Amino acid sequence: AHTPCFLISRQLHQPQGPYAMAGGSSLEAPNSPAVKSLTYCLRVQFVHVQAALTPQSLSAFWTALSMRLYDILVARLLQHYYISTVGAVILARDVEALRSVSMLAGTQHEHWDILRELLTLYMTPPDALKIILIGPEGDASSGKGLFQRAGKDHSLVFLSRRVDYRYRSAQGQRKSSWALQLLESLGARDPSDGHVNIGLFSAAHIAENRT
């Protein structure tokens, strides 16, 4: 039998990913097919795992599962997927479904909470992104906004996965004008221009930085 990690990796492997859907796409389905199948299977299996393990072992096992699911999803998001405004709605539902099943047992599920906040980057109009990133005062040193809660580079790498962040030109991929203006107003470099170390976005790395 295939593991849950294999299922989410295989089923979510689509060109540009399942969250790059254009405006006007149907939002009737509460979750993407892969996440719907995965969370159903995990809930069914949880009863058997719970019966087989001590409370301490169950907590350790389910925490590790939660972190692994997060790592696989985030790696796909940052390496292969692009997210549209409509797709972000489905992505938010998927994240909530995965978070819900992950919290059946265990501890240290804060990574899902941070991811839920980062999803606002895909639902916010470009002219309002600066407030989301650094707070309503517009001061990058104010200690507010996603820069404070999720980290500056962390937030900007997630932002770069918007479908409208870059566009194709005769010279190749170029950043949209709004993206260039935003980076300039923030006085920030674009960390997605270089190599992105996915290990720095793992659930374990998030947990380490919060201890």
C-alpha positions as CSV (number, residue, x, y, z in Angstrom):
1,A,0.0,0.0,0.0
2,H,1.2,3.5,-0.8
3,T,2.0,5.9,2.1
4,P,0.0,9.1,2.6
5,C,3.2,11.1,1.7
6,F,3.4,9.2,-1.6
7,L,-0.2,9.9,-2.4
8,I,0.0,13.6,-1.8
9,S,3.2,13.9,-3.8
10,R,1.9,11.9,-6.8
11,Q,-1.7,13.2,-7.0
12,L,-0.7,16.8,-6.7
13,H,2.0,16.5,-9.4
14,Q,0.3,18.5,-12.2
15,P,1.7,21.2,-14.6
16,Q,1.7,24.5,-12.6
17,G,-0.1,22.6,-9.9
18,P,-3.8,22.4,-9.0
19,Y,-4.0,26.0,-7.6
20,A,-3.2,28.0,-10.8
21,M,-6.8,28.0,-12.0
22,A,-8.0,31.0,-13.9
23,G,-10.7,33.3,-12.7
24,G,-14.2,32.0,-13.2
25,S,-13.3,28.5,-12.3
26,S,-15.7,26.5,-10.2
27,L,-15.2,26.6,-6.4
28,E,-17.9,24.0,-5.7
29,A,-15.5,21.3,-4.7
30,P,-14.4,21.9,-1.0
31,N,-11.0,20.4,-1.6
32,S,-8.7,19.2,-4.3
33,P,-9.2,15.5,-5.1
34,A,-5.7,14.6,-3.7
35,V,-6.3,16.2,-0.3
36,K,-9.8,14.9,0.0
37,S,-8.6,11.3,-0.5
38,L,-5.6,11.8,1.7
39,T,-7.5,13.3,4.7
40,Y,-10.2,10.6,4.4
41,C,-7.6,7.8,4.5
42,L,-5.8,9.4,7.5
43,R,-9.0,9.8,9.5
44,V,-9.9,6.1,8.9
45,Q,-6.4,5.0,9.8
46,F,-6.1,7.2,12.9
47,V,-8.5,4.9,14.9
48,H,-6.2,1.9,14.3
49,V,-3.0,3.8,15.0
50,Q,-4.6,5.2,18.2
51,A,-5.5,1.7,19.3
52,A,-2.0,0.3,18.6
53,L,0.1,3.0,20.3
54,T,0.6,4.4,23.8
55,P,-0.5,8.1,24.1
56,Q,3.1,9.2,24.1
57,S,4.0,7.2,21.0
58,L,0.8,8.3,19.3
59,S,1.6,12.0,20.0
60,A,5.2,11.6,18.6
61,F,4.0,9.7,15.5
62,W,1.2,12.0,14.6
63,T,3.4,15.1,15.2
64,A,6.0,13.7,12.8
65,L,3.2,12.9,10.3
66,S,1.9,16.5,10.5
67,M,5.4,17.9,9.9
68,R,6.0,15.5,7.0
69,L,2.7,16.4,5.3
70,Y,3.5,20.1,5.7
71,D,7.0,19.7,4.2
72,I,5.7,17.9,1.2
73,L,3.0,20.5,0.5
74,V,5.3,23.4,1.0
75,A,8.0,21.9,-1.2
76,R,5.5,21.5,-4.0
77,L,4.2,25.1,-3.5
78,L,7.6,26.7,-3.6
79,Q,9.2,24.6,-6.3
80,H,6.5,23.6,-8.7
81,Y,3.2,25.4,-8.1
82,Y,1.8,28.8,-8.9
83,I,-1.3,30.1,-7.1
84,S,-4.0,32.3,-8.5
85,T,-6.6,34.2,-6.5
86,V,-9.2,31.6,-7.2
87,G,-6.8,28.8,-6.6
88,A,-5.9,30.3,-3.3
89,V,-9.4,29.6,-2.1
90,I,-9.0,25.9,-2.8
91,L,-5.5,25.9,-1.3
92,A,-6.8,27.5,1.9
93,R,-9.5,24.8,2.2
94,D,-6.8,22.1,1.6
95,V,-4.5,23.6,4.2
96,E,-7.4,23.7,6.7
97,A,-8.3,20.1,5.9
98,L,-4.7,18.9,6.4
99,R,-4.3,21.0,9.6
100,S,-7.5,19.5,11.0
101,V,-6.4,15.9,10.5
102,S,-2.9,16.7,11.7
103,M,-4.3,18.0,15.0
104,L,-6.1,14.7,15.8
105,A,-3.1,14.1,18.0
106,G,0.4,15.4,18.8
107,T,1.8,18.8,19.4
108,Q,3.8,21.4,17.5
109,H,1.4,22.1,14.7
110,E,2.2,25.8,14.6
111,H,3.6,25.4,11.0
112,W,0.0,25.1,9.7
113,D,-1.0,28.4,11.5
114,I,1.9,30.3,9.8
115,L,1.0,28.8,6.4
116,R,-2.6,29.9,6.8
117,E,-1.4,33.5,7.3
118,L,0.9,33.3,4.3
119,L,-2.0,32.3,2.1
120,T,-3.3,35.9,2.4
121,L,-0.5,36.8,0.0
122,Y,-2.4,35.1,-2.8
123,M,-5.8,36.6,-2.0
124,T,-4.7,40.2,-1.6
125,P,-4.6,42.8,-4.4
126,P,-1.0,44.0,-5.3
127,D,-1.6,47.5,-4.0
128,A,-2.5,46.1,-0.5
129,L,0.4,43.7,-0.2
130,K,2.7,46.1,1.6
131,I,0.3,46.4,4.5
132,I,0.1,42.6,4.8
133,L,3.8,42.3,4.8
134,I,4.9,45.0,7.2
135,G,1.8,46.3,8.9
136,P,-0.5,49.3,8.5
137,E,2.1,51.8,9.5
138,G,4.1,51.0,6.4
139,D,7.3,50.6,8.5
140,A,9.4,47.5,7.8
141,S,10.9,47.8,11.3
142,S,7.6,48.1,13.1
143,G,7.6,44.4,14.0
144,K,4.2,43.9,12.5
145,G,2.9,42.0,9.5
146,L,4.1,38.8,7.9
147,F,7.7,39.9,8.0
148,Q,7.5,39.7,11.7
149,R,5.4,36.5,12.1
150,A,6.8,34.4,9.2
151,G,10.1,36.1,8.4
152,K,11.1,38.4,5.6
153,D,12.6,36.0,3.1
154,H,10.0,33.4,4.0
155,S,7.2,35.8,3.1
156,L,8.8,37.0,-0.1
157,V,9.5,33.5,-1.4
158,F,5.8,32.5,-0.9
159,L,4.8,35.8,-2.5
160,S,6.8,34.9,-5.6
161,R,4.5,31.9,-6.3
162,R,1.6,34.2,-7.3
163,V,0.6,33.5,-10.9
164,D,0.9,37.3,-11.7
165,Y,4.3,37.8,-10.0
166,R,6.1,37.0,-13.2
167,Y,5.2,37.0,-16.9
168,R,6.7,35.6,-20.0
169,S,8.4,38.0,-22.4
170,A,10.6,37.6,-25.5
171,Q,13.6,37.8,-23.1
172,G,12.2,35.1,-20.8
173,Q,10.5,35.4,-17.4
174,R,10.2,39.0,-16.1
175,K,8.8,40.3,-12.9
176,S,5.5,42.2,-13.1
177,S,5.8,46.0,-12.6
178,W,3.8,45.8,-9.3
179,A,6.3,43.2,-8.0
180,L,9.3,45.4,-8.8
181,Q,7.6,48.5,-7.3
182,L,6.8,46.5,-4.1
183,L,10.3,45.2,-3.6
184,E,11.7,48.7,-4.2
185,S,9.3,50.3,-1.7
186,L,10.3,47.6,0.9
187,G,14.0,48.0,0.2
188,A,14.1,44.3,-0.2
189,R,15.9,42.0,-2.6
190,D,14.0,39.1,-4.1
191,P,15.2,35.8,-2.5
192,S,13.5,33.8,-5.2
193,D,16.0,35.2,-7.8
194,G,18.6,32.8,-6.4
195,H,18.6,29.2,-5.1
196,V,15.8,28.7,-2.6
197,N,16.9,26.3,0.2
198,I,13.7,24.4,0.8
199,G,15.1,23.0,4.0
200,L,14.7,26.4,5.6
201,F,11.0,26.2,5.0
202,S,10.5,22.9,6.8
203,A,8.2,22.4,9.8
204,A,11.3,21.4,11.9
205,H,13.1,24.7,11.0
206,I,10.0,26.7,12.0
207,A,9.8,24.8,15.3
208,E,13.5,25.5,16.0
209,N,13.2,29.2,15.4
210,R,10.3,29.4,17.8
211,T,12.0,27.7,20.7
